[in-house]
Amino acid sequence: MYDCSICHDLQPNLDSKGFANSIAVEYTKLQASTCSGCRVIFDGINAFYPNSEKELESNRLRLRPLEYNAGGPLNVVVLGKPSLEFYTQPDSPTAWPTLGAGRHISPSSNSESCLSLARSWLDNCSASHQPICTTTRSHTAPAPTRVLNIGNSSSEPFLETFAESTARSSIRYAALSHCWGGTDTICTLRSNLSQHQSRIHLSTLPKTFADAVVLCRRLDIPYLWIDSLCIVQDDADDWAREAARMAEVYSNAFVTIAADAAANSHMGFLGENNRHGCNKVVPVPCRDRNGGEATVFVRRAGLASTPSHSVHDRAGLSRSRLSTRGWVFQERMLSPRTLYFTAAEMGWSCRTEVACECRVNGRAQKKSQTVSDNESDRAWGTEWWRIVSSFSSLDLTFSEDRLPAISGLAAEMLQKLGPSADEYWCGIWKKSLPLDLVWWVDSVAMTSSSKSKRHEKSPYYAPTWSWASVTGPISSFCLLIPGSDLPRWTLDLKIIEGHCDPVGPNPFGPARPGACLKVSAPLVPVCVFNSQMMRRHSLKHPERTSELFAVSLTSHGQQQLPGTSDERSSNAVQGETKALVESIAPDVLSDTSKDSELLTQQCYLIIVVHSESVGETHCLLLRQTSHERSIYERIGHVVIGQISTFEEWESRASRQIITIV
């Protein structure tokens, strides 16, 4: 039993699994209590939020021990206000078990305390996290083609070029992960390559680059890789060749420096101006439960950095621009170690541990950042689609970077899986076909101002059956269906043959014109029309309700004219098929004129996979190309949500051999 029924003596209330439950507390009861634990919480809230007693009188608080087993801080949820974090200094513990140690955040990311902490993370990982945080390949892989030799206080940086035979183990370099930000920045071009190989004045570098040079010098890292300097930006062949080596560059870097606090190359990430007032700390003198004098510190909760976001959402700070960039996604997944300089604090992640400036103890990584060497075919296939889904929702300045910006991860997966991975066709692994044809644009995940679009016909980029042929967030069948459920599904489509050749030196880049798949599957002609009443039939797929279409088994010649009412159109469908198709996800979500173009064309459904027990059928929506009747292109994904409808459609379909381009 607790001596205090209000705060439970600030002791953890452990559940059956050993986790500490939170404690609900009324503010007025804290105010009236004589318990030392209640008093320190009450005094801390009022010290951080002065003159708020009236506002807080009706407040119901929640005390949530954080990282109890590691002696972490106590989180206090204050309704209507940012939550607070109560902690002590590591060398001054209190007698309260749930009120553990934290670390003050330095007012400057360029302070010696920050740099000392960064060194300790690097040294500990290098000494204690082997071989997880490195690989045998990293010692034998070739060094980057070019790196920035950072020089020293008496010499300027310059670009150093390494021969292909130079082993990565012979040099130690950091890689910079940064946001270009739409501003002019220094680049290596064919015209200045020789000059950069001779000297680059530190004073001419934008602040983000200069900060990275200064940091490397202080961490005794002699080389630095920066994309805009180490790749010749106006040399298409050099760019394609170096983009294909991204997996090697980031996975073999000694550390990646993530400049989250800098929205562009000129903002920088070192110094006092990058902390945005997140380090307010209020000391609260108190007596602990044993009567001893103590000091508890209170600050805003949720500043702890995480690998996927610049700061925790509860910090009240917006997600960093860097973390929304498509190129950065693979940089973070491939890097064995990353130092984050965020708007709140400095953070760390490696393949073993996640840590941050405000916490004394790090926490273990939940899983490897990349696919495991011994994953099953189904597991790595699902992992690949998780990568595609996460990556496709991020921003790219140039849509043609869609495949190069994920090519490093594809190369990493191929290296780990070996020959079993088979061929890679514009973001899709051949051995995962035909199920990997079942993907769709996730319209709910799109921002209100964005629309999906297909890459322009010229220059050619990817076949329409590849998710890389469109822009926008992607979801897929493999993400929805657990591997244990696959026996309940029947494949209706068979791959006969196919080819997809890369256009340049990057085997994981865009395709040459002519990429195609020859398949055998049930095919049925349909017409498509708008149907707002379909919204109520789309509960199983809520991500597909922003633009709704229905299909009927009538041919194009029998289609309702554009402008026909939804009621009349839906009656036509019901009369023809007995039930409505549940949802249609067009590959292109564009303006009204383009939608009308979709509605006035003859379309076809090709059935890929169905399950009688689940009562669902996944199909591709196709249209014929103008030059040859047996050649089709994909324009959407269709779910038939009732097995009776599937049987009706299957009876109307005929198995045909067609080519999808």
Residue, then its C-alpha position, 0 to 999 in steps of 0.5 A: m500500500y502507498d502512504c499517499s493515495i494521490c501520487h502513490d509516493l511517486q512509485p511505479n505501478l507495474d502491470s503484469k508485464g512489468f511496465a509502469n502504469s500512469i497515475a491520474v491526479e487532480y490538481t486541487k488534490l495535489q494542492a491540498s496534499t502534505c505529501s512531499g511527492c505531491r508537493v514537488i509535482f504541484d510546485g514544479i507545475n506552478a514554477f513552469y506555468p506561473n500565474s496559472e493556478k485558476e486555470l489549472e484548478s479543474n485540471r486532471l493530470r497524469l503522471r507517467p514514468l518514463e524509462y523507469n527501468a533505466g531511471g528516466p524522467l517523470n512525464v506529467v501530462v497537463l491537459g490544455k498545456p504542453s506536458l512537462e518532464f521532471y528529472t534530476q541530475p545524474d549525480s544527485p538522485t532523489a528517493w523517488p523511484t519514478l523521478g529519475a535522471g535527465r541531462h540538461i540540453s546545452p544552449s549551443s549545439n557548438s558547445e564543448s559539452c555537445l561535442s564531448l557527448a558526440r565523441s562518447w557516442l561514437d567511441n562507444c559504438s566503435a568499441s562496443h557495437q561490433p559487428i552490428c554497426t559495421t559489416t565485413r563489406s564496409h572494409t572491402a568496398p571501394a571508397p567514394t570516388r571523391v570526398l572533401n579533404i577537410g584540411n585544418s586550421s592552416s589549410e583549406p579543404f579540397l576535393e580528393t579523388f580516389a582510385e577505384s582500387t582504394a578500399r573504404s577501410s583506408i579512409r574514414y569519412a563522414a557523410l552530410s545529410h542536408c536540405w538544399g532548400g531551393t536556395d543557390t548553393i555551391c556545387t561541383l561542375r565540370s567548369n570548376l572541378s579542377q579548381h575544387q580539387s585544388r582548393i575550396h575556401l572555407s569562407t565560400l562554403p554555405k554555413t551548413f557545409a562549413d559547420a560540417v567541416v568544423l564538426c569533422r575537424r573537432l571529431d577528428i574525421p579527416y574526410l567529408w562527403i557532400d553530394s553537391l560537392c562530390i558529384v559533378q552536378d552537370d555531368a549526367d553520366d557522373w551523376a547517374r554513376e554516383a547515384a548508383r553508389m549511394a548505398e556504399v557511400y552512406s552504409n560505409a560512412f563512419v558517421t552521417i551528420a543529419a542537419d535537421a535544424a537547417a532548412n537550407s544550406h545557408m542556415g547551418f546547424l551549429g550554434e545558439n541560434n539553432r535551439h529555438g528556445c527549447n532548453k528552458v529549465v526551471p529548478v524546483p528545490c524540495r525535500d524528498r520522501n526521506g526528508g533530504e534536500a533535493t533539486v528537481f528540474v522541470r522542462r517541456a516534455g517530448l524533446a527527445s530526438t528520434p531517427s524518423h522525426s527531428v523531434h518528438d511530436r509532443a515538443g510542439l515543434s514542426r517536423s523538420r524539412l529535412s526529414t520530409r525529403g525523399w533523398v534523406f530516407q535512404e540516407r538514414m536507413l543506410s547509415p550505420r551511425t547518425l548524429y542528428f542536429t535538430a531544432a531541439e537538441m542533438g540526437w544519435s542513432c546506430r543499429t544498436e542504440v538510440a540516444c539523445e542529449c536530454r536523456v542519460n541512457g539510450r534505448a535499444q533499437k527495436k529492429s535493424q534499420t535494413v532488411s535482415d540477412n535471413e529474412s524469408d521471401r515473404a518477410w523481405g517482400t513486405e519489408w520492401w513495400r514498407i520502404v516504398s510506402s514510406f518513401s513515396s509519401l516524401d517530397l522530391t524536387f524532381s520527380e525523375d529522382r523517384l527511382p535513384a533516390i531509393s536505389g541505394l536501398a535496392a542495392e543494399m537489399l540485393q547485396k544481402l539477398g544475393p541471387s535469390a532476389d532475381e531481377y529488379w524492374c523499376g522498383i519491383w522485384k521480379k520474383s515477387l510478381p504477380l502480387d507486386l502488381v497490386w499497388w495503388v495510390d493512397s489518396v488519403a495520405m496525400t496532402s490536400s494540395s497535391k495530386s498524383k500524376r504519371h511521368e510524362k511520356s517523353p522522356y520515358y521513365a517506367p512502365t505503367w505497371s510499376w509504382a514508379s510510373v506515378t507520383g504520390p504515396i503508394s500502398s500495396f496488397c503485400l502490406l495489407i495481407p499477412g503472410s499467414d493469410l496467403p493460402r486463402w488467396t488464389l492467383d488468377l494472373k500468370i506472368i509469361e515473360g517480361h523485360c525492363d532494362p535500365v536506361g543508364p549505368n544505375p541498374f536500379g534507375p529508370a527504364r529504357p523505352g519498351a519495358c513490358l510484361k506479357v501476362s495471361a489473365p481473365l480480362v473483361p471490358v468495362c466502362v467507368f463513371n463517377s459515383q459519389m454513392m460509392r462512398r458508403h461502400s468503401l469502409k474496408h478501404p478508407e484510403r480510397t474515398s477521396e475520388l470515387f468511381a464505379v465500373s459496369l460490365t457494359s462496353h464503352g458504346q453503352q456507357q452513360l454520357p458524362g453528366t448523367s446523374d449518379e442515381r441513373s448511373s448506379n442503377a445501370v451498374q446494379g442492373e448489369t452486375k447485381a452489386l456495386v464494385e467497392s472501390i476504384a483507385p485511379d493511378v492519376l488523381s488530377d483535374t476534372s478534365k483529365d477525370s472526364e477523359l478517364l470516364t469517356q474511354q473504353c476500359y478493361l479489368i484484368i483479375v490478378v488475385h481473389s479470395e472466396s473466404v475474404g470475399e475480395t478480388h483485386c484487379l488492374l484497370l487497363r486501357q488499350t494503347s492506340h497502336e496495337r489491340s493486344i497492348y494495354e497500359r495500366i490506369g488504376h486498381v479495382v477492388i471487387g468487394q463481394i464474391s457474388t460480384f466476382e463470380e458474375w464478372e468472372s463469368r463474363a471474362s475470358r482468359q487472354i494473353i496480353t502485354i502491359v506496357 
